[in-house]
Amino acid sequence: MMRMEAVRQAWNDLPLADLDTILQGRVPVILAPHPDDESIGCGGLIAQACAAGVKPQVVILTDGCRSHPNSPSYPAERLRHAREREAQTALGLLGLPIGNIWFLGLEDTAMPRVGPAFQLAARRVLGICEGQERPVLLTAWRHDPHCDHEAAAGLAVHVAGRAGIPLLSYPVWGWTLPDDAMVDEPFPHGWRLDIGDELDVKEQAIKAHATQYGDLIKDDPGGFKLPESLLTHFPKAFEVYLAS
């Protein structure tokens, strides 16, 4: 067990590495629990990889429809389409072709962890991985305090094991856990990727997810809004990638 204060300090102390060191010549297959996690967690890596001619595959796992469940102007189907368009816009800013984006459409806040729906999702992700010559799987950190992030991590472990491929994780909500929170985690190993040159475009990509900023959808007072406690962690000039 580790205190989150120590975990975050270890993340900040990870060695800086270049893209080649982190990917080791592999094509990243990025699992994003929701539309926006790809930009928040991996925007710099996606931009660097695209600029280097290595086009990631980005798999958006859930439909994001539960962010504003009581909005009359954005019922579930309209919100789903809006969030898909936002992800496409964001990833386009980062240099990713639309053909490299996959939407699995799993239920937001209810991503399966077992059963037929889980197995179907696993087969789809496995098929995407098998379509790459040498893939590496990236997903949200398993202790991110969100049920879909935890489920995405479990899905990634399952697929990586079946495919026999490396697995990396990236923290999103983990940056916001209280210092005294305890997590069942070994001492972190991995790298920090310098994204100083990509920081501006990463910020543009995050902001492309306009439905999540609270100014676009005004008729659901209880709707989700990306909190400052999260956003203040992502003008960092590096991203963290943890080795399993």
C-alpha positions as CSV (number, residue, x, y, z in Angstrom):
1,M,0.0,0.0,0.0
2,M,1.2,3.5,-0.8
3,R,-0.1,7.0,0.1
4,M,-1.2,9.0,-2.9
5,E,1.2,11.8,-1.9
6,A,4.1,9.3,-2.3
7,V,2.6,7.9,-5.5
8,R,2.3,11.3,-7.2
9,Q,5.8,12.3,-6.1
10,A,7.1,9.1,-7.7
11,W,5.2,10.0,-10.9
12,N,6.8,13.4,-10.9
13,D,10.3,11.8,-10.4
14,L,10.0,9.2,-13.2
15,P,12.8,9.6,-15.7
16,L,12.2,11.7,-18.8
17,A,12.2,9.5,-21.9
18,D,11.6,10.1,-25.6
19,L,8.7,8.6,-27.6
20,D,10.9,5.8,-29.0
21,T,11.9,4.6,-25.5
22,I,8.3,4.5,-24.3
23,L,6.8,2.8,-27.4
24,Q,9.9,0.7,-28.2
25,G,8.9,0.7,-31.9
26,R,5.3,-0.3,-31.3
27,V,2.1,1.2,-32.4
28,P,0.0,2.5,-29.5
29,V,-3.6,1.3,-29.1
30,I,-5.1,3.8,-26.7
31,L,-8.2,2.8,-24.6
32,A,-10.0,5.9,-23.4
33,P,-12.8,5.3,-21.0
34,H,-14.8,8.4,-22.2
35,P,-14.5,10.9,-25.0
36,D,-12.0,13.4,-23.6
37,D,-9.7,11.0,-21.6
38,E,-7.7,10.4,-24.8
39,S,-6.8,14.2,-24.9
40,I,-6.4,14.7,-21.2
41,G,-4.3,11.6,-20.6
42,C,-2.4,11.0,-23.9
43,G,-2.8,14.2,-26.0
44,G,0.9,14.9,-26.1
45,L,1.8,11.3,-27.0
46,I,-0.8,11.2,-29.7
47,A,0.5,14.4,-31.3
48,Q,4.1,13.3,-31.1
49,A,3.4,9.9,-32.5
50,C,1.4,11.4,-35.4
51,A,4.1,13.9,-36.2
52,A,6.6,11.0,-36.2
53,G,4.5,9.0,-38.7
54,V,3.3,6.5,-36.1
55,K,-0.5,6.8,-36.1
56,P,-2.1,5.4,-32.9
57,Q,-5.4,3.6,-32.8
58,V,-7.7,5.4,-30.3
59,V,-10.6,3.4,-28.9
60,I,-13.3,5.4,-27.0
61,L,-14.9,2.8,-24.8
62,T,-18.1,4.4,-23.5
63,D,-20.7,6.7,-25.1
64,G,-20.4,9.5,-22.5
65,C,-24.1,9.9,-22.4
66,R,-24.4,10.2,-18.6
67,S,-22.5,13.5,-18.2
68,H,-25.8,15.4,-18.5
69,P,-28.6,12.9,-17.9
70,N,-31.3,15.5,-17.3
71,S,-30.7,17.9,-20.1
72,P,-33.8,18.5,-22.3
73,S,-31.7,20.0,-25.1
74,Y,-29.2,17.2,-25.1
75,P,-31.0,13.9,-24.7
76,A,-28.8,10.8,-24.7
77,E,-28.6,10.3,-28.5
78,R,-27.8,13.9,-29.3
79,L,-25.2,14.0,-26.5
80,R,-23.6,10.8,-27.8
81,H,-23.2,12.3,-31.3
82,A,-21.9,15.5,-29.8
83,R,-19.3,13.8,-27.8
84,E,-18.2,11.7,-30.8
85,R,-17.8,14.8,-32.9
86,E,-15.8,16.4,-30.1
87,A,-13.4,13.5,-29.9
88,Q,-13.0,13.5,-33.7
89,T,-12.2,17.2,-33.6
90,A,-9.8,16.9,-30.7
91,L,-7.9,14.0,-32.3
92,G,-7.9,15.8,-35.6
93,L,-6.1,18.7,-33.9
94,L,-3.6,16.2,-32.6
95,G,-3.0,14.9,-36.1
96,L,-4.9,11.6,-36.0
97,P,-6.9,10.5,-39.1
98,I,-10.6,9.8,-38.4
99,G,-10.1,6.2,-39.6
100,N,-7.9,5.6,-36.6
101,I,-10.8,6.4,-34.1
102,W,-13.1,3.7,-32.8
103,F,-16.2,4.2,-30.8
104,L,-17.3,1.0,-28.9
105,G,-20.5,2.7,-27.5
106,L,-20.5,1.0,-24.1
107,E,-22.8,2.4,-21.5
108,D,-21.4,5.4,-19.6
109,T,-20.9,4.8,-15.9
110,A,-21.8,1.1,-16.4
111,M,-18.9,-0.3,-18.4
112,P,-19.0,-4.1,-18.1
113,R,-16.4,-5.9,-16.2
114,V,-17.6,-9.5,-16.8
115,G,-20.2,-11.3,-19.0
116,P,-21.1,-11.2,-22.6
117,A,-20.8,-7.4,-23.1
118,F,-17.3,-7.5,-21.6
119,Q,-16.3,-10.4,-23.8
120,L,-17.6,-8.6,-26.9
121,A,-15.7,-5.5,-26.0
122,A,-12.6,-7.6,-25.4
123,R,-12.9,-9.3,-28.8
124,R,-13.3,-5.9,-30.5
125,V,-10.2,-4.4,-28.8
126,L,-8.2,-7.6,-29.5
127,G,-9.1,-7.4,-33.1
128,I,-7.9,-3.8,-33.3
129,C,-4.6,-4.8,-31.6
130,E,-4.2,-7.7,-34.0
131,G,-4.6,-5.3,-36.9
132,Q,-1.3,-3.6,-35.9
133,E,2.1,-5.0,-36.7
134,R,3.5,-4.5,-33.2
135,P,0.9,-3.0,-30.8
136,V,1.3,-1.7,-27.3
137,L,-1.9,-1.1,-25.3
138,L,-2.4,2.0,-23.2
139,T,-5.2,2.6,-20.8
140,A,-6.3,4.6,-17.7
141,W,-4.6,3.9,-14.4
142,R,-6.4,1.1,-12.5
143,H,-6.8,3.3,-9.4
144,D,-8.3,6.3,-11.2
145,P,-11.4,7.0,-9.0
146,H,-14.0,6.4,-11.6
147,C,-15.8,3.1,-12.2
148,D,-15.3,3.2,-16.0
149,H,-11.6,3.9,-15.6
150,E,-11.3,0.9,-13.3
151,A,-13.2,-1.2,-15.8
152,A,-11.1,0.0,-18.7
153,A,-8.0,-1.0,-16.8
154,G,-9.4,-4.5,-16.3
155,L,-10.3,-4.8,-19.9
156,A,-6.8,-3.8,-21.0
157,V,-5.2,-6.4,-18.7
158,H,-7.5,-9.1,-20.2
159,V,-6.7,-8.1,-23.8
160,A,-3.0,-7.6,-23.2
161,G,-2.8,-11.0,-21.6
162,R,-4.6,-12.7,-24.5
163,A,-2.6,-10.9,-27.1
164,G,0.8,-11.2,-25.3
165,I,1.5,-7.5,-25.7
166,P,2.9,-4.8,-23.4
167,L,0.5,-2.7,-21.4
168,L,1.1,0.9,-20.2
169,S,-1.2,3.1,-18.1
170,Y,-1.8,6.8,-17.8
171,P,-3.3,8.6,-14.8
172,V,-6.2,11.0,-15.2
173,W,-8.4,11.2,-12.1
174,G,-5.6,9.7,-10.0
175,W,-4.0,13.2,-9.9
176,T,-6.9,14.4,-7.9
177,L,-6.9,11.7,-5.1
178,P,-6.3,13.1,-1.6
179,D,-2.7,12.9,-0.4
180,D,-3.7,10.6,2.4
181,A,-5.6,8.1,0.2
182,M,-4.1,4.6,0.3
183,V,-3.8,2.6,-2.9
184,D,-2.7,-1.0,-3.4
185,E,0.1,-0.2,-5.7
186,P,3.8,-1.2,-6.0
187,F,6.3,1.6,-6.3
188,P,5.6,3.2,-9.7
189,H,7.9,2.4,-12.7
190,G,7.7,4.0,-16.1
191,W,8.5,7.2,-17.8
192,R,7.6,10.9,-18.2
193,L,7.2,12.0,-21.8
194,D,8.3,15.6,-22.5
195,I,5.4,17.3,-24.3
196,G,6.5,20.9,-24.0
197,D,6.3,21.3,-27.8
198,E,2.8,19.7,-27.9
199,L,1.4,21.4,-24.8
200,D,-0.5,24.1,-26.8
201,V,-2.2,21.7,-29.1
202,K,-3.0,19.3,-26.3
203,E,-4.8,22.2,-24.5
204,Q,-6.7,22.9,-27.7
205,A,-7.7,19.2,-27.9
206,I,-9.0,19.2,-24.3
207,K,-11.0,22.3,-24.9
208,A,-12.6,20.8,-28.0
209,H,-14.7,18.7,-25.6
210,A,-17.0,21.6,-25.1
211,T,-19.9,19.7,-23.6
212,Q,-17.7,18.9,-20.6
213,Y,-16.8,22.5,-19.8
214,G,-20.3,23.5,-18.5
215,D,-20.9,26.4,-20.8
216,L,-22.5,24.6,-23.7
217,I,-25.2,22.6,-21.9
218,K,-27.0,24.9,-19.5
219,D,-30.2,23.1,-18.8
220,D,-28.9,20.4,-16.5
221,P,-27.9,22.0,-13.2
222,G,-26.5,18.6,-11.9
223,G,-24.6,17.9,-15.1
224,F,-20.9,17.1,-15.2
225,K,-18.3,19.8,-15.6
226,L,-14.6,19.2,-15.8
227,P,-13.4,20.4,-12.4
228,E,-10.5,22.8,-11.8
229,S,-9.0,20.2,-9.4
230,L,-8.4,18.0,-12.5
231,L,-7.7,20.6,-15.2
232,T,-5.0,22.3,-13.1
233,H,-2.9,19.1,-13.4
234,F,-2.8,19.1,-17.2
235,P,-0.9,22.2,-18.2
236,K,2.1,20.0,-17.2
237,A,4.9,19.8,-19.8
238,F,5.0,16.0,-19.4
239,E,2.7,13.0,-19.4
240,V,3.1,9.9,-17.2
241,Y,3.2,6.4,-18.6
242,L,3.4,3.5,-16.1
243,A,4.7,0.1,-16.9
244,S,2.7,-2.9,-15.7
